[in-house]
Amino acid sequence: MIKAYILIVANPGETKTVFDSLQNVKGVTQAFQVMGPYDIVAEIEVEDLADIPPILSEHIRTINGVENTTSLVTFPE
């Protein structure tokens, strides 16, 4: 299992909407609203590294209110 943490910057006033939308994204196992330079941290678990880009490009970055994302992929366990 491959894990990645997606650091999300939301447009002002849209953090809660983005957070709620993440709950319906396949592969997202957890999401947290945070303080600092990012607004949300989402955890993704997938079987293969190649599964991460489609989740990002088709399901997370397309959520209304997502301004920017940074991806942190963990080393295999």
GUVO-403194 format. One line per 10 residues: number of its first residue (from 0); for each residue y, z, x of N, C-alpha, C. Coordinates in Angstrom, 3 decimals, decimal comma. Layout:
residues N
NUM	Y/Z/X/Y/Z/X/Y/Z/X  ...
***
This chain:
residues 77
0	-1,177/0,000/0,846/0,000/0,000/0,000/1,239/0,000/0,891  2,167/-0,882/0,582/3,428/-0,985/1,320/4,523/-0,353/0,463  5,349/0,475/1,089/6,485/1,077/0,396/7,780/0,536/0,986  8,757/0,393/0,117/10,098/0,020/0,554/11,092/0,846/-0,241  12,190/1,151/0,400/13,276/1,864/-0,263/14,447/0,902/-0,357  14,961/0,738/-1,555/16,056/-0,182/-1,797/17,307/0,645/-2,063  18,298/0,476/-1,201/19,573/1,180/-1,328/20,508/0,261/-2,107  20,981/0,731/-3,231/21,720/-0,127/-4,157/23,153/0,363/-4,320  24,086/-0,575/-4,210/25,484/-0,325/-4,536/25,721/-0,970/-5,896  26,193/-0,173/-6,839/26,482/-0,676/-8,184/27,988/-0,880/-8,344
10	28,338/-1,785/-9,241/29,750/-1,960/-9,574/30,272/-0,659/-10,180  31,545/-0,340/-9,959/32,103/0,897/-10,506/31,856/1,008/-12,015  31,378/2,164/-12,426/31,133/2,421/-13,834/29,819/1,894/-14,376  29,005/1,242/-13,533/27,758/0,649/-14,020/26,505/1,271/-13,405  26,664/2,371/-12,685/25,521/2,993/-12,015/24,427/3,389/-12,997  24,779/4,027/-14,085/23,780/4,489/-15,058/23,042/3,307/-15,690  23,749/2,235/-15,987/23,127/1,043/-16,571/22,125/0,432/-15,603  22,511/0,327/-14,330/21,602/-0,209/-13,311/20,396/0,712/-13,166  20,646/2,003/-13,084/19,570/2,985/-12,950/18,576/2,858/-14,104  19,067/2,782/-15,326/18,191/2,657/-16,491/17,382/1,361/-16,447
20	17,993/0,270/-16,010/17,297/-1,018/-15,924/16,174/-0,990/-14,897  16,348/-0,231/-13,823/15,321/-0,143/-12,777/14,024/0,471/-13,295  14,111/1,283/-14,328/12,919/1,950/-14,865/11,912/0,940/-15,418  12,377/-0,271/-15,735/11,516/-1,305/-16,314/11,068/-2,361/-15,314  11,405/-2,190/-14,043/11,043/-3,181/-13,025/9,664/-2,856/-12,471  8,751/-3,809/-12,592/7,396/-3,623/-12,065/7,468/-3,444/-10,551  6,786/-2,433/-10,051/6,789/-2,141/-8,622/7,698/-0,985/-8,254  8,703/-0,707/-9,086/9,588/0,430/-8,827/8,871/1,691/-9,296  8,596/2,591/-8,350/7,862/3,815/-8,682/8,784/5,000/-8,933  9,957/4,989/-8,294/10,935/6,063/-8,464/12,328/5,501/-8,230
30	13,305/6,121/-8,837/14,699/5,770/-8,566/15,533/7,039/-8,697  16,543/7,137/-7,857/17,408/8,316/-7,840/18,860/7,878/-7,755  19,723/8,507/-8,539/21,153/8,322/-8,363/21,575/9,262/-7,238  22,345/8,750/-6,289/22,720/9,528/-5,112/24,225/9,426/-4,862  24,732/10,325/-4,012/26,129/10,287/-3,592/26,188/9,743/-2,174  27,265/9,078/-1,850/27,441/8,512/-0,522/27,768/7,038/-0,624  27,481/6,276/0,427/27,835/4,853/0,413/26,980/4,030/-0,558  25,862/4,586/-1,009/24,997/3,915/-1,983/25,004/4,724/-3,269  24,707/4,052/-4,368/24,708/4,713/-5,672/23,307/5,059/-6,161  22,332/4,246/-5,760/20,953/4,425/-6,218/20,005/4,142/-5,061
40	18,930/4,924/-4,977/17,821/4,633/-4,066/16,593/4,417/-4,944  15,969/3,254/-4,794/14,757/2,940/-5,555/13,591/2,792/-4,590  12,443/3,331/-4,974/11,222/3,191/-4,182/10,355/2,122/-4,832  9,858/1,218/-4,000/8,956/0,162/-4,460/7,627/0,341/-3,747  6,533/0,173/-4,473/5,196/0,150/-3,877/4,535/-1,161/-4,260  4,050/-1,888/-3,248/3,383/-3,172/-3,467/2,142/-3,258/-2,594  1,274/-4,169/-2,934/0,050/-4,374/-2,154/0,321/-5,142/-0,865  1,274/-6,059/-0,904/1,508/-6,960/0,218/3,009/-7,075/0,486  3,380/-7,181/1,737/4,783/-7,312/2,125/5,452/-8,494/1,426  4,703/-9,553/1,203/5,244/-10,752/0,556/5,642/-10,509/-0,898
50	5,212/-9,397/-1,474/5,567/-9,078/-2,862/6,984/-8,517/-2,996  7,569/-8,076/-1,903/8,886/-7,438/-1,972/10,016/-8,430/-2,263  10,126/-9,560/-1,548/11,251/-10,466/-1,821/11,387/-10,921/-3,276  10,281/-11,265/-3,970/10,470/-11,660/-5,377/10,965/-10,518/-6,269  10,511/-9,304/-5,990/10,996/-8,167/-6,782/12,503/-8,017/-6,585  12,938/-8,136/-5,344/14,369/-8,016/-5,055/15,173/-9,143/-5,684  14,778/-10,372/-5,403/15,596/-11,512/-5,824/15,517/-11,807/-7,314  14,373/-11,552/-7,934/14,201/-11,913/-9,343/14,398/-10,753/-10,314  14,234/-9,510/-9,835/14,247/-8,390/-10,775/15,284/-7,308/-10,484  15,669/-7,127/-9,231/16,646/-6,072/-8,920/18,039/-6,656/-8,738
60	18,174/-7,657/-7,899/19,506/-8,224/-7,654/20,074/-8,944/-8,872  19,231/-9,262/-9,839/19,702/-9,936/-11,052/20,155/-8,961/-12,136  19,979/-7,663/-11,918/20,439/-6,668/-12,892/21,968/-6,679/-12,913  22,530/-6,789/-14,107/23,992/-6,742/-14,233/24,503/-5,420/-13,682  25,478/-5,513/-12,789/26,059/-4,315/-12,198/25,629/-4,066/-10,768  24,593/-4,765/-10,293/24,177/-4,607/-8,893/25,128/-5,419/-8,023  25,802/-4,733/-7,130/26,757/-5,389/-6,236/26,104/-5,778/-4,912  25,239/-4,900/-4,385/24,685/-5,111/-3,051/23,401/-4,302/-2,919  22,465/-4,803/-2,099/21,249/-4,041/-1,805/20,962/-4,073/-0,311  20,331/-3,019/0,161/19,815/-2,936/1,522/18,373/-2,475/1,406
70	17,472/-3,157/2,107/16,042/-2,846/1,994/15,537/-2,173/3,260  14,761/-1,111/3,075/14,118/-0,398/4,175/12,620/-0,410/3,900  11,874/-1,136/4,705/10,427/-1,240/4,519/9,750/-0,269/5,474  8,814/0,517/4,952/8,127/1,506/5,780/7,019/0,852/6,595  6,642/1,509/7,673/5,485/1,071/8,443/4,227/1,350/7,627  3,204/0,511/7,762/1,954/0,770/7,028/1,379/2,131/7,413  0,760/2,780/6,431/0,171/4,104/6,685/-1,194/3,965/7,307
***
